[in-house]
Amino acid sequence: MMRTRPLKVALLGCGVVGSEVARIMTTHADDLTARIGAPVELAGVAVRRPDRVREGIAPELVTTDATALVKRGDIDVVVEVIGGIEPARSLITTAFEHGASVVSANKALLAQDGAALHAVAEQHGKDLYYEAAVAGAIPLIRPVRESLAGDKINRVMGIVNGTTNFILDKMDSTGAGYQEALDEATALGYAEADPTADVEGFDAAAKAAILAGISFHTRVRLDDVYREGMTEVTAADFASAKEMGCTIKLLAICERAEDGASVTARVHPAMIPLSHPLASVRGAYNAVFVESDAAGQLMFYGPGAGGSPTASAVLGDLVAVCRNRLSGTTGPGESAYAALPVSPMGDVVTRYHISLDVADKPGVLAQVATVFAEHGVSIDTVRQSGKDGEASLVVVTHRASDAALTGTVEALRKLDTVRGVASIMRVEGE
């Protein structure tokens, strides 16, 4: 039987995503009612600038007092799309305390304080859903924590930031330099005026923390994620990648150790073979590759940002939370029973591509090879070219730990015949 009393929704934030959430709630109201089993009503919208005209939103719904809105007591679901740590954290906590479930798109907050928020939600018997916090419109959080709940996930590797993928794709396809590609991304609206959060990997690291936590049933905070930006990637790096049959992507990688006793989470640029599915992800799109024991290899692909795609994920969560509300139940909460330790980056094992500027004279290759051998790093291939007394030496290793590679590079810098380390790039996806 259809319930006639509407479920009341409070919207915190009415920017690009929030305005789309409000629009879809209005234009798809009948469908949402049918899918939920009751109508949903936008009961209030908290904003910072109340004088701005917001098409489709009644002026009397708009308020600058977000705290009063979530404290009303008649709100069933709070949708938080304001971002940042505060006041979002306090508002979400207050919403739980006053009887509302929460749908959030706040990756930074969830990566930093997800465990505490889950605890408050559980204490008050409420839902915390956040599909939109990772990879925009791509259904990812729910499949990982629900559809794959009976499986064992071993690795999650993905492109989770559209801005960086657009820039790297442009560098790959046109030969453009980093700054030129960034300028085009900014002009097209793919990059913010201050792109630091994207290009330095902060955005992707927050998403990696969330993905690692739900994949491995372990609390992984933002501080646990190794982060390396992509601002130092050059056209020369892409040329080297092409010679190896690879391209370069900024990857978020979460993986379980081979012995299953620990996990790692990291974000950094990496070469991946053109044969890997992630290599073909172009423009501002996102894709996440999941490897598990029973299901094998799965790939989730789609638009990872933007008002409408992100609002789609928010509305999906809203429907699920409202259904739970009607049935008097809650969905999955935090699953951290495994409590695996998060290993440091030094323990990570992968392949490496190292480009060295060296003196062009006999014996240099032997010296370099000796340093690699002394640090237990096995060489796969070497390529040398040069003239007029200077040369370039490109070494691709077999799998080695990050700590071993770091020690190798430090020793190489001390050789008189090594003029400099031009670049170091990890090789993933093989």
C-alpha positions as a LaTeX table, in Angstrom:
\begin{tabular}{lrrr}
\hline
Residue & $x$ (\AA) & $y$ (\AA) & $z$ (\AA) \\
\hline
Met1 & 0.00 & 0.00 & 0.00 \\
Met2 & 1.30 & 3.45 & $-0.94$ \\
Arg3 & 1.93 & 5.78 & 1.97 \\
Thr4 & 0.46 & 9.23 & 1.41 \\
Arg5 & 2.42 & 11.17 & 4.04 \\
Pro6 & 5.61 & 12.34 & 2.36 \\
Leu7 & 9.13 & 11.62 & 3.54 \\
Lys8 & 10.79 & 14.95 & 4.19 \\
Val9 & 14.24 & 15.71 & 2.78 \\
Ala10 & 16.59 & 18.51 & 3.85 \\
Leu11 & 19.21 & 19.54 & 1.32 \\
Leu12 & 22.49 & 21.00 & 2.58 \\
Gly13 & 24.09 & 22.85 & $-0.31$ \\
Cys14 & 22.58 & 23.98 & $-3.57$ \\
Gly15 & 25.51 & 24.34 & $-5.93$ \\
Val16 & 26.13 & 22.33 & $-9.08$ \\
Val17 & 25.20 & 19.01 & $-7.47$ \\
Gly18 & 22.60 & 20.22 & $-4.99$ \\
Ser19 & 20.61 & 22.11 & $-7.60$ \\
Glu20 & 20.51 & 18.99 & $-9.77$ \\
Val21 & 19.31 & 16.90 & $-6.82$ \\
Ala22 & 16.48 & 19.38 & $-6.24$ \\
Arg23 & 15.59 & 19.45 & $-9.95$ \\
Ile24 & 15.45 & 15.67 & $-10.27$ \\
Met25 & 13.39 & 15.36 & $-7.09$ \\
Thr26 & 10.86 & 17.70 & $-8.69$ \\
Thr27 & 10.83 & 16.48 & $-12.28$ \\
His28 & 10.91 & 12.77 & $-11.35$ \\
Ala29 & 8.61 & 13.08 & $-8.33$ \\
Asp30 & 6.03 & 10.55 & $-9.57$ \\
Asp31 & 8.66 & 7.95 & $-10.44$ \\
Leu32 & 10.43 & 8.43 & $-7.11$ \\
Thr33 & 7.13 & 8.01 & $-5.29$ \\
Ala34 & 6.44 & 4.76 & $-7.12$ \\
Arg35 & 9.93 & 3.41 & $-6.48$ \\
Ile36 & 10.03 & 4.36 & $-2.81$ \\
Gly37 & 6.43 & 3.63 & $-1.85$ \\
Ala38 & 5.79 & 7.14 & $-0.58$ \\
Pro39 & 6.20 & 10.67 & $-1.89$ \\
Val40 & 9.36 & 12.62 & $-1.05$ \\
Glu41 & 9.16 & 16.29 & $-0.22$ \\
Leu42 & 11.96 & 18.83 & $-0.30$ \\
Ala43 & 11.41 & 20.39 & 3.11 \\
Gly44 & 14.30 & 22.85 & 3.21 \\
Val45 & 17.48 & 23.92 & 1.46 \\
Ala46 & 20.43 & 25.34 & 3.40 \\
Val47 & 22.68 & 27.73 & 1.46 \\
Arg48 & 25.32 & 30.36 & 2.12 \\
Arg49 & 23.94 & 32.98 & $-0.28$ \\
Pro50 & 20.14 & 33.15 & 0.05 \\
Asp51 & 19.67 & 36.00 & $-2.46$ \\
Arg52 & 20.72 & 33.92 & $-5.46$ \\
Val53 & 17.85 & 32.87 & $-7.70$ \\
Arg54 & 17.39 & 29.09 & $-7.66$ \\
Glu55 & 15.11 & 27.94 & $-10.40$ \\
Gly56 & 12.50 & 25.41 & $-9.31$ \\
Ile57 & 13.07 & 25.93 & $-5.58$ \\
Ala58 & 10.45 & 27.88 & $-3.63$ \\
Pro59 & 12.08 & 30.84 & $-1.87$ \\
Glu60 & 10.44 & 29.93 & 1.44 \\
Leu61 & 12.41 & 26.65 & 1.48 \\
Val62 & 15.77 & 28.43 & 1.41 \\
Thr63 & 17.58 & 29.12 & 4.68 \\
Thr64 & 21.05 & 30.04 & 5.85 \\
Asp65 & 20.54 & 28.26 & 9.18 \\
Ala66 & 21.58 & 24.71 & 8.32 \\
Thr67 & 21.74 & 23.70 & 11.99 \\
Ala68 & 18.13 & 24.68 & 12.62 \\
Leu69 & 17.08 & 22.79 & 9.50 \\
Val70 & 18.64 & 19.49 & 10.57 \\
Lys71 & 17.33 & 19.94 & 14.12 \\
Arg72 & 13.69 & 20.27 & 13.07 \\
Gly73 & 12.83 & 16.74 & 14.10 \\
Asp74 & 10.45 & 16.08 & 11.20 \\
Ile75 & 13.24 & 15.57 & 8.64 \\
Asp76 & 13.57 & 11.97 & 7.45 \\
Val77 & 16.70 & 12.29 & 5.28 \\
Val78 & 19.43 & 14.92 & 5.14 \\
Val79 & 21.32 & 15.17 & 1.85 \\
Glu80 & 24.74 & 16.76 & 2.40 \\
Val81 & 26.52 & 18.14 & $-0.67$ \\
Ile82 & 28.37 & 21.11 & 0.80 \\
Gly83 & 31.73 & 19.31 & 1.06 \\
Gly84 & 34.65 & 19.99 & 3.38 \\
Ile85 & 35.09 & 18.92 & 6.98 \\
Glu86 & 33.21 & 21.59 & 8.92 \\
Pro87 & 30.39 & 22.44 & 9.23 \\
Ala88 & 29.49 & 19.23 & 7.34 \\
Arg89 & 30.68 & 16.92 & 10.15 \\
Ser90 & 28.70 & 18.74 & 12.85 \\
Leu91 & 25.59 & 18.96 & 10.68 \\
Ile92 & 25.65 & 15.25 & 9.84 \\
Thr93 & 26.12 & 14.32 & 13.51 \\
Thr94 & 23.28 & 16.64 & 14.50 \\
Ala95 & 21.04 & 15.13 & 11.82 \\
Phe96 & 21.55 & 11.63 & 13.29 \\
Glu97 & 20.89 & 12.92 & 16.79 \\
His98 & 17.59 & 14.44 & 15.67 \\
Gly99 & 16.28 & 11.37 & 13.88 \\
Ala100 & 17.37 & 11.77 & 10.26 \\
Ser101 & 19.35 & 9.42 & 8.05 \\
Val102 & 22.06 & 10.95 & 5.86 \\
Val103 & 23.11 & 10.77 & 2.22 \\
Ser104 & 26.48 & 12.42 & 1.60 \\
Ala105 & 28.82 & 13.07 & $-1.33$ \\
Asn106 & 31.60 & 14.26 & 0.99 \\
Lys107 & 34.69 & 12.17 & 0.20 \\
Ala108 & 37.09 & 14.28 & 2.29 \\
Leu109 & 34.98 & 13.98 & 5.43 \\
Leu110 & 34.30 & 10.27 & 4.98 \\
Ala111 & 37.99 & 9.54 & 4.37 \\
Gln112 & 38.94 & 11.42 & 7.53 \\
Asp113 & 36.07 & 10.66 & 9.91 \\
Gly114 & 34.01 & 7.91 & 8.32 \\
Ala115 & 34.38 & 5.56 & 11.29 \\
Ala116 & 33.15 & 8.17 & 13.77 \\
Leu117 & 30.18 & 9.09 & 11.58 \\
His118 & 29.24 & 5.44 & 11.13 \\
Ala119 & 29.38 & 5.02 & 14.91 \\
Val120 & 26.97 & 7.91 & 15.47 \\
Ala121 & 24.64 & 6.61 & 12.75 \\
Glu122 & 24.61 & 3.15 & 14.36 \\
Gln123 & 24.06 & 4.62 & 17.82 \\
His124 & 20.90 & 6.34 & 16.61 \\
Gly125 & 19.75 & 3.55 & 14.29 \\
Lys126 & 20.10 & 5.60 & 11.12 \\
Asp127 & 21.61 & 5.16 & 7.65 \\
Leu128 & 24.76 & 6.76 & 6.24 \\
Tyr129 & 25.00 & 6.30 & 2.46 \\
Tyr130 & 27.67 & 7.87 & 0.24 \\
Glu131 & 27.67 & 6.39 & $-3.27$ \\
Ala132 & 28.36 & 9.84 & $-4.76$ \\
Ala133 & 31.57 & 10.26 & $-2.75$ \\
Val134 & 33.55 & 8.01 & $-5.10$ \\
Ala135 & 33.47 & 8.03 & $-8.93$ \\
Gly136 & 30.36 & 10.16 & $-9.43$ \\
Ala137 & 27.56 & 8.35 & $-11.24$ \\
Ile138 & 29.35 & 4.99 & $-11.34$ \\
Pro139 & 27.63 & 2.43 & $-9.09$ \\
Leu140 & 30.64 & 1.32 & $-7.07$ \\
Ile141 & 30.19 & 1.63 & $-3.31$ \\
Arg142 & 27.01 & $-0.45$ & $-3.20$ \\
Pro143 & 28.33 & $-3.25$ & $-5.46$ \\
Val144 & 31.53 & $-3.49$ & $-3.42$ \\
Arg145 & 29.91 & $-3.52$ & 0.02 \\
Glu146 & 26.73 & $-5.41$ & $-0.90$ \\
Ser147 & 26.97 & $-7.34$ & $-4.18$ \\
Leu148 & 30.50 & $-8.55$ & $-3.38$ \\
Ala149 & 29.86 & $-8.98$ & 0.36 \\
Gly150 & 30.24 & $-12.76$ & 0.03 \\
Asp151 & 33.48 & $-12.53$ & $-1.94$ \\
Lys152 & 37.07 & $-11.66$ & $-1.02$ \\
Ile153 & 38.38 & $-8.58$ & $-2.78$ \\
Asn154 & 42.13 & $-8.59$ & $-3.31$ \\
Arg155 & 42.76 & $-5.47$ & $-5.37$ \\
Val156 & 41.00 & $-2.30$ & $-6.46$ \\
Met157 & 42.76 & $-0.15$ & $-9.05$ \\
Gly158 & 41.16 & 2.78 & $-10.76$ \\
Ile159 & 41.02 & 6.20 & $-12.32$ \\
Val160 & 38.89 & 8.13 & $-9.84$ \\
Asn161 & 39.55 & 11.75 & $-10.84$ \\
Gly162 & 38.27 & 13.07 & $-14.16$ \\
Thr163 & 40.40 & 16.22 & $-14.19$ \\
Thr164 & 43.69 & 14.34 & $-14.01$ \\
Asn165 & 42.57 & 11.76 & $-16.54$ \\
Phe166 & 41.62 & 14.51 & $-18.99$ \\
Ile167 & 45.03 & 16.15 & $-18.60$ \\
Leu168 & 47.01 & 12.92 & $-18.97$ \\
Asp169 & 44.87 & 11.77 & $-21.89$ \\
Lys170 & 45.49 & 15.10 & $-23.65$ \\
Met171 & 49.24 & 14.80 & $-23.05$ \\
Asp172 & 49.17 & 11.27 & $-24.44$ \\
Ser173 & 47.06 & 11.94 & $-27.52$ \\
Thr174 & 48.46 & 15.32 & $-28.59$ \\
Gly175 & 51.98 & 15.45 & $-27.15$ \\
Ala176 & 51.04 & 18.52 & $-25.11$ \\
Gly177 & 53.00 & 19.45 & $-22.01$ \\
Tyr178 & 51.45 & 19.35 & $-18.55$ \\
Gln179 & 50.73 & 23.09 & $-18.30$ \\
Glu180 & 49.23 & 23.26 & $-21.77$ \\
Ala181 & 46.91 & 20.33 & $-21.01$ \\
Leu182 & 45.96 & 21.85 & $-17.64$ \\
Asp183 & 45.11 & 25.17 & $-19.30$ \\
Glu184 & 42.78 & 23.40 & $-21.72$ \\
Ala185 & 41.15 & 21.47 & $-18.87$ \\
Thr186 & 40.57 & 24.74 & $-17.02$ \\
Ala187 & 39.12 & 26.46 & $-20.10$ \\
Leu188 & 36.69 & 23.57 & $-20.63$ \\
Gly189 & 35.60 & 23.58 & $-16.98$ \\
Tyr190 & 37.21 & 20.24 & $-16.09$ \\
Ala191 & 39.72 & 21.83 & $-13.73$ \\
Glu192 & 39.11 & 24.26 & $-10.87$ \\
Ala193 & 40.83 & 27.64 & $-10.74$ \\
Asp194 & 43.00 & 26.03 & $-8.05$ \\
Pro195 & 43.51 & 22.46 & $-9.29$ \\
Thr196 & 45.75 & 21.38 & $-6.39$ \\
Ala197 & 43.30 & 18.88 & $-4.87$ \\
Asp198 & 43.06 & 17.09 & $-8.20$ \\
Val199 & 46.54 & 17.23 & $-9.70$ \\
Glu200 & 48.36 & 16.57 & $-6.42$ \\
Gly201 & 46.20 & 13.51 & $-5.77$ \\
Phe202 & 44.35 & 14.67 & $-2.64$ \\
Asp203 & 40.93 & 14.02 & $-4.17$ \\
Ala204 & 41.92 & 10.56 & $-5.39$ \\
Ala205 & 43.54 & 9.72 & $-2.04$ \\
Ala206 & 40.31 & 10.41 & $-0.17$ \\
Lys207 & 38.46 & 8.10 & $-2.54$ \\
Ala208 & 41.17 & 5.45 & $-2.17$ \\
Ala209 & 40.73 & 5.52 & 1.62 \\
Ile210 & 36.99 & 4.95 & 1.27 \\
Leu211 & 37.43 & 2.17 & $-1.29$ \\
Ala212 & 40.09 & 0.40 & 0.76 \\
Gly213 & 37.96 & 0.52 & 3.87 \\
Ile214 & 34.88 & $-1.08$ & 2.33 \\
Ser215 & 36.88 & $-3.52$ & 0.17 \\
Phe216 & 39.00 & $-4.94$ & 2.98 \\
His217 & 36.65 & $-4.46$ & 5.97 \\
Thr218 & 39.34 & $-2.36$ & 7.59 \\
Arg219 & 39.45 & 1.22 & 8.75 \\
Val220 & 41.64 & 3.16 & 6.34 \\
Arg221 & 42.02 & 6.89 & 6.89 \\
Leu222 & 43.26 & 9.52 & 4.50 \\
Asp223 & 46.56 & 9.67 & 6.40 \\
Asp224 & 47.10 & 5.98 & 5.61 \\
Val225 & 47.09 & 6.60 & 1.86 \\
Tyr226 & 50.39 & 7.23 & 0.08 \\
Arg227 & 49.91 & 10.17 & $-2.28$ \\
Glu228 & 51.97 & 11.41 & $-5.20$ \\
Gly229 & 50.73 & 14.02 & $-7.67$ \\
Met230 & 51.12 & 14.16 & $-11.43$ \\
Thr231 & 52.60 & 17.62 & $-11.96$ \\
Glu232 & 56.05 & 16.18 & $-12.73$ \\
Val233 & 54.83 & 13.91 & $-15.55$ \\
Thr234 & 56.39 & 15.05 & $-18.84$ \\
Ala235 & 56.04 & 14.47 & $-22.55$ \\
Ala236 & 59.28 & 12.47 & $-22.31$ \\
Asp237 & 57.59 & 10.13 & $-19.84$ \\
Phe238 & 54.81 & 9.51 & $-22.33$ \\
Ala239 & 57.36 & 8.86 & $-25.07$ \\
Ser240 & 59.03 & 6.26 & $-22.85$ \\
Ala241 & 55.67 & 4.74 & $-22.02$ \\
Lys242 & 54.79 & 4.39 & $-25.70$ \\
Glu243 & 58.07 & 2.62 & $-26.35$ \\
Met244 & 56.97 & 0.06 & $-23.75$ \\
Gly245 & 53.46 & $-0.25$ & $-25.18$ \\
Cys246 & 52.04 & 1.68 & $-22.24$ \\
Thr247 & 50.30 & 4.90 & $-21.34$ \\
Ile248 & 50.28 & 6.88 & $-18.07$ \\
Lys249 & 47.36 & 7.27 & $-15.69$ \\
Leu250 & 46.97 & 8.66 & $-12.18$ \\
Leu251 & 45.83 & 5.55 & $-10.32$ \\
Ala252 & 44.27 & 4.87 & $-6.95$ \\
Ile253 & 45.41 & 1.39 & $-5.92$ \\
Cys254 & 44.16 & $-0.52$ & $-2.89$ \\
Glu255 & 45.44 & $-4.05$ & $-2.42$ \\
Arg256 & 45.68 & $-6.88$ & 0.01 \\
Ala257 & 49.16 & $-8.29$ & 0.69 \\
Glu258 & 49.88 & $-11.68$ & $-0.83$ \\
Asp259 & 49.80 & $-13.28$ & 2.62 \\
Gly260 & 46.51 & $-11.53$ & 3.38 \\
Ala261 & 47.89 & $-10.07$ & 6.61 \\
Ser262 & 47.88 & $-6.39$ & 5.65 \\
Val263 & 46.63 & $-3.88$ & 3.07 \\
Thr264 & 48.01 & $-0.85$ & 1.28 \\
Ala265 & 46.39 & 2.18 & $-0.32$ \\
Arg266 & 48.19 & 4.56 & $-2.65$ \\
Val267 & 47.71 & 7.20 & $-5.35$ \\
His268 & 50.38 & 7.99 & $-7.93$ \\
Pro269 & 51.03 & 8.20 & $-11.69$ \\
Ala270 & 51.85 & 4.86 & $-13.27$ \\
Met271 & 52.52 & 3.31 & $-16.63$ \\
Ile272 & 49.95 & 0.70 & $-17.59$ \\
Pro273 & 49.97 & $-1.53$ & $-20.68$ \\
Leu274 & 47.73 & $-0.45$ & $-23.55$ \\
Ser275 & 46.16 & $-3.90$ & $-23.31$ \\
His276 & 44.78 & $-3.13$ & $-19.84$ \\
Pro277 & 41.13 & $-1.96$ & $-19.78$ \\
Leu278 & 42.04 & 1.18 & $-17.80$ \\
Ala279 & 44.39 & 2.33 & $-20.59$ \\
Ser280 & 41.43 & 3.03 & $-22.88$ \\
Val281 & 39.62 & 5.31 & $-20.41$ \\
Arg282 & 39.67 & 8.69 & $-22.13$ \\
Gly283 & 38.83 & 12.29 & $-21.31$ \\
Ala284 & 37.24 & 13.08 & $-17.96$ \\
Tyr285 & 35.82 & 9.60 & $-17.44$ \\
Asn286 & 36.48 & 7.37 & $-14.43$ \\
Ala287 & 36.89 & 3.61 & $-14.23$ \\
Val288 & 37.63 & 1.20 & $-11.40$ \\
Phe289 & 39.00 & $-2.32$ & $-11.83$ \\
Val290 & 38.14 & $-4.77$ & $-9.05$ \\
Glu291 & 39.78 & $-8.17$ & $-8.60$ \\
Ser292 & 38.26 & $-10.75$ & $-6.25$ \\
Asp293 & 38.56 & $-14.46$ & $-5.54$ \\
Ala294 & 35.20 & $-15.65$ & $-6.87$ \\
Ala295 & 33.98 & $-12.94$ & $-9.24$ \\
Gly296 & 37.39 & $-12.49$ & $-10.86$ \\
Gln297 & 37.96 & $-9.21$ & $-12.66$ \\
Leu298 & 35.23 & $-6.57$ & $-12.79$ \\
Met299 & 35.35 & $-3.07$ & $-14.27$ \\
Phe300 & 33.07 & $-0.13$ & $-13.44$ \\
Tyr301 & 33.14 & 2.75 & $-15.94$ \\
Gly302 & 31.37 & 6.06 & $-16.45$ \\
Pro303 & 31.32 & 9.82 & $-15.79$ \\
Gly304 & 33.02 & 10.49 & $-12.49$ \\
Ala305 & 31.95 & 14.06 & $-11.81$ \\
Gly306 & 29.53 & 16.81 & $-12.80$ \\
Gly307 & 26.15 & 17.92 & $-11.51$ \\
Ser308 & 23.85 & 15.41 & $-13.17$ \\
Pro309 & 26.06 & 12.30 & $-12.82$ \\
Thr310 & 26.77 & 12.98 & $-9.15$ \\
Ala311 & 23.12 & 13.81 & $-8.49$ \\
Ser312 & 22.20 & 10.46 & $-10.03$ \\
Ala313 & 24.26 & 8.68 & $-7.36$ \\
Val314 & 22.78 & 10.87 & $-4.62$ \\
Leu315 & 19.22 & 10.09 & $-5.74$ \\
Gly316 & 20.01 & 6.38 & $-5.86$ \\
Asp317 & 21.08 & 6.56 & $-2.22$ \\
Leu318 & 18.05 & 8.66 & $-1.36$ \\
Val319 & 15.69 & 6.01 & $-2.75$ \\
Ala320 & 17.48 & 3.26 & $-0.80$ \\
Val321 & 17.47 & 5.22 & 2.46 \\
Cys322 & 13.81 & 6.19 & 2.09 \\
Arg323 & 12.86 & 2.55 & 1.49 \\
Asn324 & 14.74 & 1.59 & 4.65 \\
Arg325 & 12.93 & 4.35 & 6.49 \\
Leu326 & 9.54 & 3.03 & 5.44 \\
Ser327 & 10.37 & $-0.54$ & 6.43 \\
Gly328 & 11.92 & 0.48 & 9.76 \\
Thr329 & 15.31 & $-0.97$ & 8.88 \\
Thr330 & 18.78 & 0.29 & 8.05 \\
Gly331 & 21.20 & $-0.74$ & 5.34 \\
Pro332 & 24.82 & $-1.86$ & 5.75 \\
Gly333 & 26.88 & 0.16 & 8.17 \\
Glu334 & 30.61 & 0.16 & 8.66 \\
Ser335 & 32.30 & $-3.22$ & 8.26 \\
Ala336 & 35.72 & $-3.07$ & 9.88 \\
Tyr337 & 35.86 & $-6.49$ & 11.51 \\
Ala338 & 39.05 & $-7.53$ & 9.67 \\
Ala339 & 41.03 & $-4.67$ & 11.23 \\
Leu340 & 44.03 & $-5.35$ & 9.01 \\
Pro341 & 47.12 & $-3.18$ & 9.45 \\
Val342 & 47.83 & $-0.69$ & 6.69 \\
Ser343 & 51.39 & $-1.21$ & 5.50 \\
Pro344 & 53.64 & 1.72 & 4.56 \\
Met345 & 54.54 & 2.49 & 0.98 \\
Gly346 & 57.98 & 0.98 & 1.46 \\
Asp347 & 56.40 & $-2.48$ & 1.60 \\
Val348 & 54.61 & $-2.10$ & $-1.74$ \\
Val349 & 56.01 & $-4.35$ & $-4.47$ \\
Thr350 & 55.73 & $-3.40$ & $-8.13$ \\
Arg351 & 57.81 & $-2.78$ & $-11.27$ \\
Tyr352 & 59.64 & 0.46 & $-12.00$ \\
His353 & 60.72 & 2.50 & $-15.00$ \\
Ile354 & 63.79 & 4.65 & $-14.18$ \\
Ser355 & 65.32 & 7.16 & $-16.57$ \\
Leu356 & 68.89 & 8.26 & $-15.78$ \\
Asp357 & 71.12 & 10.92 & $-17.28$ \\
Val358 & 74.61 & 9.42 & $-17.36$ \\
Ala359 & 78.07 & 9.98 & $-18.77$ \\
Asp360 & 78.50 & 8.39 & $-22.20$ \\
Lys361 & 81.60 & 6.30 & $-21.54$ \\
Pro362 & 82.54 & 2.65 & $-21.05$ \\
Gly363 & 81.64 & 0.98 & $-17.75$ \\
Val364 & 78.64 & 3.14 & $-16.85$ \\
Leu365 & 76.08 & 0.41 & $-17.47$ \\
Ala366 & 78.12 & $-2.03$ & $-15.37$ \\
Gln367 & 78.25 & 0.45 & $-12.48$ \\
Val368 & 74.51 & 1.05 & $-12.62$ \\
Ala369 & 73.74 & $-2.67$ & $-12.84$ \\
Thr370 & 75.94 & $-3.32$ & $-9.81$ \\
Val371 & 74.00 & $-0.80$ & $-7.72$ \\
Phe372 & 70.70 & $-2.46$ & $-8.63$ \\
Ala373 & 72.11 & $-5.88$ & $-7.75$ \\
Glu374 & 73.48 & $-4.69$ & $-4.42$ \\
His375 & 70.00 & $-3.53$ & $-3.40$ \\
Gly376 & 68.27 & $-6.71$ & $-4.52$ \\
Val377 & 66.45 & $-5.10$ & $-7.46$ \\
Ser378 & 66.42 & $-7.28$ & $-10.57$ \\
Ile379 & 66.65 & $-5.56$ & $-13.97$ \\
Asp380 & 64.26 & $-6.61$ & $-16.72$ \\
Thr381 & 65.40 & $-4.40$ & $-19.61$ \\
Val382 & 67.92 & $-1.62$ & $-20.26$ \\
Arg383 & 67.95 & 0.90 & $-23.09$ \\
Gln384 & 70.86 & 3.32 & $-23.63$ \\
Ser385 & 71.27 & 6.17 & $-26.07$ \\
Gly386 & 73.55 & 9.19 & $-26.23$ \\
Lys387 & 76.20 & 11.30 & $-27.88$ \\
Asp388 & 78.75 & 14.04 & $-27.17$ \\
Gly389 & 79.66 & 12.60 & $-23.80$ \\
Glu390 & 76.11 & 12.48 & $-22.39$ \\
Ala391 & 73.66 & 9.60 & $-22.47$ \\
Ser392 & 70.24 & 8.50 & $-21.33$ \\
Leu393 & 69.86 & 5.15 & $-19.61$ \\
Val394 & 66.37 & 3.68 & $-19.16$ \\
Val395 & 66.03 & 0.76 & $-16.76$ \\
Val396 & 62.86 & $-1.29$ & $-16.29$ \\
Thr397 & 62.94 & $-3.55$ & $-13.24$ \\
His398 & 61.23 & $-6.74$ & $-12.27$ \\
Arg399 & 58.98 & $-6.50$ & $-9.19$ \\
Ala400 & 60.71 & $-4.92$ & $-6.21$ \\
Ser401 & 59.69 & $-3.20$ & $-3.00$ \\
Asp402 & 59.43 & 0.57 & $-2.88$ \\
Ala403 & 61.99 & 0.61 & $-0.06$ \\
Ala404 & 64.50 & $-1.36$ & $-2.16$ \\
Leu405 & 63.97 & 0.93 & $-5.13$ \\
Thr406 & 64.38 & 4.03 & $-2.96$ \\
Gly407 & 67.70 & 2.72 & $-1.64$ \\
Thr408 & 68.82 & 1.95 & $-5.18$ \\
Val409 & 68.06 & 5.45 & $-6.42$ \\
Glu410 & 69.87 & 7.04 & $-3.46$ \\
Ala411 & 72.96 & 4.98 & $-4.29$ \\
Leu412 & 72.73 & 5.80 & $-7.99$ \\
Arg413 & 72.75 & 9.53 & $-7.20$ \\
Lys414 & 76.14 & 9.08 & $-5.52$ \\
Leu415 & 77.79 & 7.69 & $-8.66$ \\
Asp416 & 80.04 & 10.18 & $-10.44$ \\
Thr417 & 78.85 & 8.84 & $-13.78$ \\
Val418 & 75.16 & 9.48 & $-13.01$ \\
Arg419 & 74.34 & 13.11 & $-13.80$ \\
Gly420 & 70.78 & 12.88 & $-12.53$ \\
Val421 & 67.58 & 10.85 & $-12.19$ \\
Ala422 & 65.28 & 12.20 & $-14.90$ \\
Ser423 & 62.19 & 10.28 & $-13.81$ \\
Ile424 & 60.90 & 7.33 & $-11.82$ \\
Met425 & 57.58 & 5.78 & $-12.79$ \\
Arg426 & 55.84 & 2.72 & $-11.40$ \\
Val427 & 54.55 & 0.12 & $-13.85$ \\
Glu428 & 51.16 & $-1.35$ & $-12.90$ \\
Gly429 & 48.48 & $-3.57$ & $-14.37$ \\
Glu430 & 50.65 & $-6.35$ & $-15.74$ \\
\hline
\end{tabular}
